[in-house]
Amino acid sequence: MAARKTTAPKPPPKECAPCKGTGEVSRTVRVGRKQRNVGQQAGICLACFGTGEATD
Ligand SMILES: [Zn+2]
């Protein structure tokens, strides 16, 4: 009987919470003295630096 190797599957990398694993977060763009909200812009997630993986 051949010994069956059971290779444990690698646990998937933890998803970064702020960007949900995308590496990007949408940030609100505000302009003017009244800080008017003019929309959103995608920016690199500073929690994972764009990797989408939680670092711990
Ligand atoms: Zn992130």
PDB file of the backbone (N, CA, C, O) and the ligand in Angstrom, with CONECT records:
HET     ZN  A 101       1
ATOM      1  N   MET A   1       0.847  -1.206   0.000  1.00  0.00           N
ATOM      2  CA  MET A   1       0.000   0.000   0.000  1.00  0.00           C
ATOM      3  C   MET A   1       0.879   1.250   0.000  1.00  0.00           C
ATOM      4  O   MET A   1       1.727   1.427   0.875  1.00  0.00           O
ATOM      5  N   ALA A   2       0.675   2.065  -0.939  1.00  0.00           N
ATOM      6  CA  ALA A   2       1.485   3.278  -1.020  1.00  0.00           C
ATOM      7  C   ALA A   2       1.028   4.295   0.011  1.00  0.00           C
ATOM      8  O   ALA A   2      -0.163   4.524   0.223  1.00  0.00           O
ATOM      9  N   ALA A   3       1.998   4.874   0.621  1.00  0.00           N
ATOM     10  CA  ALA A   3       1.663   5.892   1.616  1.00  0.00           C
ATOM     11  C   ALA A   3       1.148   7.142   0.913  1.00  0.00           C
ATOM     12  O   ALA A   3       1.802   7.713   0.041  1.00  0.00           O
ATOM     13  N   ARG A   4       0.006   7.522   1.309  1.00  0.00           N
ATOM     14  CA  ARG A   4      -0.563   8.722   0.674  1.00  0.00           C
ATOM     15  C   ARG A   4      -0.129   9.960   1.445  1.00  0.00           C
ATOM     16  O   ARG A   4      -0.354  10.110   2.646  1.00  0.00           O
ATOM     17  N   LYS A   5       0.481  10.800   0.706  1.00  0.00           N
ATOM     18  CA  LYS A   5       0.877  12.058   1.349  1.00  0.00           C
ATOM     19  C   LYS A   5      -0.315  13.008   1.356  1.00  0.00           C
ATOM     20  O   LYS A   5      -0.939  13.283   0.331  1.00  0.00           O
ATOM     21  N   THR A   6      -0.584  13.469   2.500  1.00  0.00           N
ATOM     22  CA  THR A   6      -1.645  14.470   2.566  1.00  0.00           C
ATOM     23  C   THR A   6      -0.996  15.838   2.669  1.00  0.00           C
ATOM     24  O   THR A   6      -0.470  16.241   3.706  1.00  0.00           O
ATOM     25  N   THR A   7      -1.060  16.512   1.572  1.00  0.00           N
ATOM     26  CA  THR A   7      -0.474  17.851   1.575  1.00  0.00           C
ATOM     27  C   THR A   7      -1.530  18.853   2.004  1.00  0.00           C
ATOM     28  O   THR A   7      -2.557  19.044   1.353  1.00  0.00           O
ATOM     29  N   ALA A   8      -1.242  19.457   3.082  1.00  0.00           N
ATOM     30  CA  ALA A   8      -2.191  20.441   3.592  1.00  0.00           C
ATOM     31  C   ALA A   8      -2.250  21.633   2.652  1.00  0.00           C
ATOM     32  O   ALA A   8      -1.222  22.204   2.287  1.00  0.00           O
ATOM     33  N   PRO A   9      -3.443  21.996   2.270  1.00  0.00           N
ATOM     34  CA  PRO A   9      -3.570  23.168   1.395  1.00  0.00           C
ATOM     35  C   PRO A   9      -3.134  24.433   2.116  1.00  0.00           C
ATOM     36  O   PRO A   9      -3.408  24.645   3.298  1.00  0.00           O
ATOM     37  N   LYS A  10      -2.451  25.248   1.354  1.00  0.00           N
ATOM     38  CA  LYS A  10      -2.003  26.506   1.956  1.00  0.00           C
ATOM     39  C   LYS A  10      -3.194  27.373   2.301  1.00  0.00           C
ATOM     40  O   LYS A  10      -4.114  27.534   1.499  1.00  0.00           O
ATOM     41  N   PRO A  11      -3.172  27.915   3.467  1.00  0.00           N
ATOM     42  CA  PRO A  11      -4.264  28.836   3.805  1.00  0.00           C
ATOM     43  C   PRO A  11      -4.168  30.080   2.935  1.00  0.00           C
ATOM     44  O   PRO A  11      -3.085  30.633   2.744  1.00  0.00           O
ATOM     45  N   PRO A  12      -5.283  30.506   2.422  1.00  0.00           N
ATOM     46  CA  PRO A  12      -5.254  31.700   1.583  1.00  0.00           C
ATOM     47  C   PRO A  12      -4.804  32.907   2.389  1.00  0.00           C
ATOM     48  O   PRO A  12      -5.069  33.000   3.588  1.00  0.00           O
ATOM     49  N   PRO A  13      -4.129  33.820   1.732  1.00  0.00           N
ATOM     50  CA  PRO A  13      -3.687  35.018   2.448  1.00  0.00           C
ATOM     51  C   PRO A  13      -4.864  35.803   2.985  1.00  0.00           C
ATOM     52  O   PRO A  13      -5.921  35.897   2.361  1.00  0.00           O
ATOM     53  N   LYS A  14      -4.652  36.346   4.127  1.00  0.00           N
ATOM     54  CA  LYS A  14      -5.742  37.115   4.739  1.00  0.00           C
ATOM     55  C   LYS A  14      -6.083  38.324   3.887  1.00  0.00           C
ATOM     56  O   LYS A  14      -5.216  39.033   3.376  1.00  0.00           O
ATOM     57  N   GLU A  15      -7.349  38.517   3.763  1.00  0.00           N
ATOM     58  CA  GLU A  15      -7.801  39.666   3.007  1.00  0.00           C
ATOM     59  C   GLU A  15      -7.626  40.928   3.834  1.00  0.00           C
ATOM     60  O   GLU A  15      -7.968  40.974   5.016  1.00  0.00           O
ATOM     61  N   CYS A  16      -7.101  41.916   3.204  1.00  0.00           N
ATOM     62  CA  CYS A  16      -6.950  43.187   3.893  1.00  0.00           C
ATOM     63  C   CYS A  16      -8.331  43.797   4.119  1.00  0.00           C
ATOM     64  O   CYS A  16      -9.144  43.890   3.200  1.00  0.00           O
ATOM     65  N   ALA A  17      -8.572  44.203   5.337  1.00  0.00           N
ATOM     66  CA  ALA A  17      -9.911  44.683   5.678  1.00  0.00           C
ATOM     67  C   ALA A  17     -10.307  45.994   4.988  1.00  0.00           C
ATOM     68  O   ALA A  17     -11.392  46.071   4.411  1.00  0.00           O
ATOM     69  N   PRO A  18      -9.467  47.009   5.034  1.00  0.00           N
ATOM     70  CA  PRO A  18      -9.891  48.293   4.466  1.00  0.00           C
ATOM     71  C   PRO A  18     -10.202  48.229   2.965  1.00  0.00           C
ATOM     72  O   PRO A  18     -11.102  48.919   2.486  1.00  0.00           O
ATOM     73  N   CYS A  19      -9.466  47.411   2.237  1.00  0.00           N
ATOM     74  CA  CYS A  19      -9.674  47.374   0.783  1.00  0.00           C
ATOM     75  C   CYS A  19     -10.339  46.083   0.345  1.00  0.00           C
ATOM     76  O   CYS A  19     -10.611  45.895  -0.841  1.00  0.00           O
ATOM     77  N   LYS A  20     -10.601  45.201   1.280  1.00  0.00           N
ATOM     78  CA  LYS A  20     -11.238  43.919   0.986  1.00  0.00           C
ATOM     79  C   LYS A  20     -10.453  43.105  -0.034  1.00  0.00           C
ATOM     80  O   LYS A  20     -11.028  42.399  -0.862  1.00  0.00           O
ATOM     81  N   GLY A  21      -9.164  43.215   0.038  1.00  0.00           N
ATOM     82  CA  GLY A  21      -8.331  42.381  -0.825  1.00  0.00           C
ATOM     83  C   GLY A  21      -8.086  42.938  -2.212  1.00  0.00           C
ATOM     84  O   GLY A  21      -7.440  42.294  -3.038  1.00  0.00           O
ATOM     85  N   THR A  22      -8.593  44.118  -2.471  1.00  0.00           N
ATOM     86  CA  THR A  22      -8.418  44.666  -3.806  1.00  0.00           C
ATOM     87  C   THR A  22      -7.131  45.473  -3.931  1.00  0.00           C
ATOM     88  O   THR A  22      -6.612  45.664  -5.031  1.00  0.00           O
ATOM     89  N   GLY A  23      -6.629  45.940  -2.812  1.00  0.00           N
ATOM     90  CA  GLY A  23      -5.419  46.768  -2.857  1.00  0.00           C
ATOM     91  C   GLY A  23      -5.715  48.229  -3.151  1.00  0.00           C
ATOM     92  O   GLY A  23      -4.826  49.081  -3.156  1.00  0.00           O
ATOM     93  N   GLU A  24      -6.983  48.490  -3.394  1.00  0.00           N
ATOM     94  CA  GLU A  24      -7.354  49.874  -3.673  1.00  0.00           C
ATOM     95  C   GLU A  24      -8.514  50.279  -2.781  1.00  0.00           C
ATOM     96  O   GLU A  24      -9.391  49.476  -2.465  1.00  0.00           O
ATOM     97  N   VAL A  25      -8.497  51.499  -2.397  1.00  0.00           N
ATOM     98  CA  VAL A  25      -9.615  52.017  -1.621  1.00  0.00           C
ATOM     99  C   VAL A  25     -10.115  53.272  -2.314  1.00  0.00           C
ATOM    100  O   VAL A  25      -9.338  54.035  -2.888  1.00  0.00           O
ATOM    101  N   SER A  26     -11.407  53.469  -2.252  1.00  0.00           N
ATOM    102  CA  SER A  26     -11.948  54.684  -2.834  1.00  0.00           C
ATOM    103  C   SER A  26     -11.900  55.762  -1.786  1.00  0.00           C
ATOM    104  O   SER A  26     -12.324  55.572  -0.646  1.00  0.00           O
ATOM    105  N   ARG A  27     -11.390  56.868  -2.184  1.00  0.00           N
ATOM    106  CA  ARG A  27     -11.323  57.967  -1.233  1.00  0.00           C
ATOM    107  C   ARG A  27     -12.144  59.124  -1.759  1.00  0.00           C
ATOM    108  O   ARG A  27     -12.264  59.338  -2.965  1.00  0.00           O
ATOM    109  N   THR A  28     -12.692  59.845  -0.840  1.00  0.00           N
ATOM    110  CA  THR A  28     -13.540  60.950  -1.227  1.00  0.00           C
ATOM    111  C   THR A  28     -12.684  62.147  -1.620  1.00  0.00           C
ATOM    112  O   THR A  28     -11.736  62.517  -0.926  1.00  0.00           O
ATOM    113  N   VAL A  29     -13.040  62.727  -2.731  1.00  0.00           N
ATOM    114  CA  VAL A  29     -12.307  63.887  -3.202  1.00  0.00           C
ATOM    115  C   VAL A  29     -13.082  65.139  -2.829  1.00  0.00           C
ATOM    116  O   VAL A  29     -14.250  65.297  -3.185  1.00  0.00           O
ATOM    117  N   ARG A  30     -12.423  66.005  -2.121  1.00  0.00           N
ATOM    118  CA  ARG A  30     -13.096  67.238  -1.711  1.00  0.00           C
ATOM    119  C   ARG A  30     -12.293  68.432  -2.229  1.00  0.00           C
ATOM    120  O   ARG A  30     -11.062  68.430  -2.220  1.00  0.00           O
ATOM    121  N   VAL A  31     -13.003  69.411  -2.663  1.00  0.00           N
ATOM    122  CA  VAL A  31     -12.323  70.601  -3.159  1.00  0.00           C
ATOM    123  C   VAL A  31     -12.978  71.847  -2.589  1.00  0.00           C
ATOM    124  O   VAL A  31     -14.123  71.825  -2.135  1.00  0.00           O
ATOM    125  N   GLY A  32     -12.245  72.896  -2.624  1.00  0.00           N
ATOM    126  CA  GLY A  32     -12.813  74.183  -2.257  1.00  0.00           C
ATOM    127  C   GLY A  32     -12.814  74.442  -0.764  1.00  0.00           C
ATOM    128  O   GLY A  32     -12.512  73.566   0.046  1.00  0.00           O
ATOM    129  N   ARG A  33     -13.164  75.676  -0.428  1.00  0.00           N
ATOM    130  CA  ARG A  33     -13.142  76.059   0.982  1.00  0.00           C
ATOM    131  C   ARG A  33     -14.223  75.351   1.772  1.00  0.00           C
ATOM    132  O   ARG A  33     -14.092  75.119   2.974  1.00  0.00           O
ATOM    133  N   LYS A  34     -15.293  75.013   1.073  1.00  0.00           N
ATOM    134  CA  LYS A  34     -16.399  74.349   1.769  1.00  0.00           C
ATOM    135  C   LYS A  34     -16.214  72.843   1.818  1.00  0.00           C
ATOM    136  O   LYS A  34     -17.066  72.112   2.323  1.00  0.00           O
ATOM    137  N   GLN A  35     -15.098  72.398   1.290  1.00  0.00           N
ATOM    138  CA  GLN A  35     -14.815  70.954   1.269  1.00  0.00           C
ATOM    139  C   GLN A  35     -15.951  70.196   0.616  1.00  0.00           C
ATOM    140  O   GLN A  35     -16.466  69.209   1.140  1.00  0.00           O
ATOM    141  N   ARG A  36     -16.314  70.695  -0.535  1.00  0.00           N
ATOM    142  CA  ARG A  36     -17.414  70.076  -1.252  1.00  0.00           C
ATOM    143  C   ARG A  36     -16.979  68.699  -1.768  1.00  0.00           C
ATOM    144  O   ARG A  36     -15.881  68.530  -2.297  1.00  0.00           O
ATOM    145  N   ASN A  37     -17.849  67.756  -1.601  1.00  0.00           N
ATOM    146  CA  ASN A  37     -17.561  66.402  -2.070  1.00  0.00           C
ATOM    147  C   ASN A  37     -17.819  66.332  -3.571  1.00  0.00           C
ATOM    148  O   ASN A  37     -18.950  66.500  -4.025  1.00  0.00           O
ATOM    149  N   VAL A  38     -16.773  66.087  -4.324  1.00  0.00           N
ATOM    150  CA  VAL A  38     -16.930  66.076  -5.776  1.00  0.00           C
ATOM    151  C   VAL A  38     -16.842  64.670  -6.351  1.00  0.00           C
ATOM    152  O   VAL A  38     -16.868  64.484  -7.568  1.00  0.00           O
ATOM    153  N   GLY A  39     -16.739  63.708  -5.490  1.00  0.00           N
ATOM    154  CA  GLY A  39     -16.701  62.356  -6.024  1.00  0.00           C
ATOM    155  C   GLY A  39     -15.678  61.503  -5.335  1.00  0.00           C
ATOM    156  O   GLY A  39     -15.104  61.875  -4.311  1.00  0.00           O
ATOM    157  N   GLN A  40     -15.466  60.362  -5.916  1.00  0.00           N
ATOM    158  CA  GLN A  40     -14.532  59.435  -5.292  1.00  0.00           C
ATOM    159  C   GLN A  40     -13.452  59.035  -6.275  1.00  0.00           C
ATOM    160  O   GLN A  40     -13.649  59.047  -7.490  1.00  0.00           O
ATOM    161  N   GLN A  41     -12.322  58.684  -5.724  1.00  0.00           N
ATOM    162  CA  GLN A  41     -11.178  58.349  -6.544  1.00  0.00           C
ATOM    163  C   GLN A  41     -10.525  57.117  -5.933  1.00  0.00           C
ATOM    164  O   GLN A  41     -10.424  56.985  -4.714  1.00  0.00           O
ATOM    165  N   ALA A  42     -10.099  56.248  -6.782  1.00  0.00           N
ATOM    166  CA  ALA A  42      -9.448  55.050  -6.262  1.00  0.00           C
ATOM    167  C   ALA A  42      -8.009  55.375  -5.897  1.00  0.00           C
ATOM    168  O   ALA A  42      -7.294  56.043  -6.644  1.00  0.00           O
ATOM    169  N   GLY A  43      -7.612  54.896  -4.754  1.00  0.00           N
ATOM    170  CA  GLY A  43      -6.239  55.122  -4.320  1.00  0.00           C
ATOM    171  C   GLY A  43      -5.683  53.854  -3.724  1.00  0.00           C
ATOM    172  O   GLY A  43      -6.416  52.952  -3.320  1.00  0.00           O
ATOM    173  N   ILE A  44      -4.396  53.809  -3.681  1.00  0.00           N
ATOM    174  CA  ILE A  44      -3.754  52.613  -3.132  1.00  0.00           C
ATOM    175  C   ILE A  44      -4.072  52.496  -1.650  1.00  0.00           C
ATOM    176  O   ILE A  44      -4.094  53.481  -0.912  1.00  0.00           O
ATOM    177  N   CYS A  45      -4.312  51.275  -1.247  1.00  0.00           N
ATOM    178  CA  CYS A  45      -4.635  51.036   0.155  1.00  0.00           C
ATOM    179  C   CYS A  45      -3.358  51.144   0.979  1.00  0.00           C
ATOM    180  O   CYS A  45      -2.358  50.482   0.702  1.00  0.00           O
ATOM    181  N   LEU A  46      -3.418  51.970   1.968  1.00  0.00           N
ATOM    182  CA  LEU A  46      -2.220  52.196   2.778  1.00  0.00           C
ATOM    183  C   LEU A  46      -2.034  51.128   3.845  1.00  0.00           C
ATOM    184  O   LEU A  46      -0.984  51.048   4.481  1.00  0.00           O
ATOM    185  N   ALA A  47      -3.053  50.317   4.034  1.00  0.00           N
ATOM    186  CA  ALA A  47      -2.947  49.269   5.044  1.00  0.00           C
ATOM    187  C   ALA A  47      -2.140  48.088   4.521  1.00  0.00           C
ATOM    188  O   ALA A  47      -1.434  47.420   5.277  1.00  0.00           O
ATOM    189  N   CYS A  48      -2.253  47.839   3.222  1.00  0.00           N
ATOM    190  CA  CYS A  48      -1.540  46.695   2.646  1.00  0.00           C
ATOM    191  C   CYS A  48      -0.630  47.145   1.519  1.00  0.00           C
ATOM    192  O   CYS A  48       0.037  46.315   0.901  1.00  0.00           O
ATOM    193  N   PHE A  49      -0.586  48.418   1.242  1.00  0.00           N
ATOM    194  CA  PHE A  49       0.242  48.975   0.176  1.00  0.00           C
ATOM    195  C   PHE A  49      -0.077  48.353  -1.172  1.00  0.00           C
ATOM    196  O   PHE A  49       0.809  48.124  -1.995  1.00  0.00           O
ATOM    197  N   GLY A  50      -1.342  48.089  -1.380  1.00  0.00           N
ATOM    198  CA  GLY A  50      -1.771  47.653  -2.705  1.00  0.00           C
ATOM    199  C   GLY A  50      -1.690  46.156  -2.936  1.00  0.00           C
ATOM    200  O   GLY A  50      -2.009  45.688  -4.029  1.00  0.00           O
ATOM    201  N   THR A  51      -1.281  45.407  -1.953  1.00  0.00           N
ATOM    202  CA  THR A  51      -1.176  43.970  -2.177  1.00  0.00           C
ATOM    203  C   THR A  51      -2.505  43.272  -1.952  1.00  0.00           C
ATOM    204  O   THR A  51      -2.752  42.207  -2.518  1.00  0.00           O
ATOM    205  N   GLY A  52      -3.347  43.851  -1.147  1.00  0.00           N
ATOM    206  CA  GLY A  52      -4.637  43.235  -0.868  1.00  0.00           C
ATOM    207  C   GLY A  52      -4.559  42.189   0.228  1.00  0.00           C
ATOM    208  O   GLY A  52      -5.566  41.591   0.607  1.00  0.00           O
ATOM    209  N   GLU A  53      -3.364  41.979   0.728  1.00  0.00           N
ATOM    210  CA  GLU A  53      -3.206  40.986   1.778  1.00  0.00           C
ATOM    211  C   GLU A  53      -2.949  41.668   3.104  1.00  0.00           C
ATOM    212  O   GLU A  53      -2.182  42.626   3.202  1.00  0.00           O
ATOM    213  N   ALA A  54      -3.601  41.154   4.104  1.00  0.00           N
ATOM    214  CA  ALA A  54      -3.417  41.727   5.427  1.00  0.00           C
ATOM    215  C   ALA A  54      -2.009  41.395   5.930  1.00  0.00           C
ATOM    216  O   ALA A  54      -1.532  40.269   5.785  1.00  0.00           O
ATOM    217  N   THR A  55      -1.387  42.349   6.496  1.00  0.00           N
ATOM    218  CA  THR A  55      -0.043  42.132   7.022  1.00  0.00           C
ATOM    219  C   THR A  55      -0.105  42.010   8.538  1.00  0.00           C
ATOM    220  O   THR A  55      -0.455  42.950   9.252  1.00  0.00           O
ATOM    221  N   ASP A  56       0.236  40.858   8.983  1.00  0.00           N
ATOM    222  CA  ASP A  56       0.311  40.703  10.437  1.00  0.00           C
ATOM    223  C   ASP A  56       1.269  39.573  10.811  1.00  0.00           C
ATOM    224  O   ASP A  56       1.463  39.293  11.994  1.00  0.00           O
TER     225      ASP A  56
HETATM  226 ZN    ZN A 101      -5.555  46.920   1.750  1.00  0.00          ZN2+
END
